[in-house]
């Protein structure tokens, strides 16, 4: 599993930064859209490691 950081649009129009663990970015996007609604994912990236 990998960790991804996403910015999603909430139903009230605001945005929120969330962290999710998934096998790949496609599955991460699917999981986020299932929770927040289709088209809600504005950005989806892997977090930077220092």
KANORRA-V616912 format. One record per backbone hydrogen bond with DSSP energy under -1.0 kcal/mol. CO is the residue of the C=O (numbers start at 0). NH is the residue of the N-H. Records with the same first field share a line. If there is no record, write none. Layout:
BEGIN
CO=NH  NH
END
This chain:
BEGIN
1=21
3=19
4=44
5=17
6=41  42
7=15
9=12
13=9
15=7
17=5
19=3
21=1
23=27
24=28
25=29
26=30
27=31
28=32
29=33
30=34
31=35
32=36
36=39
39=8
42=6
44=4
END
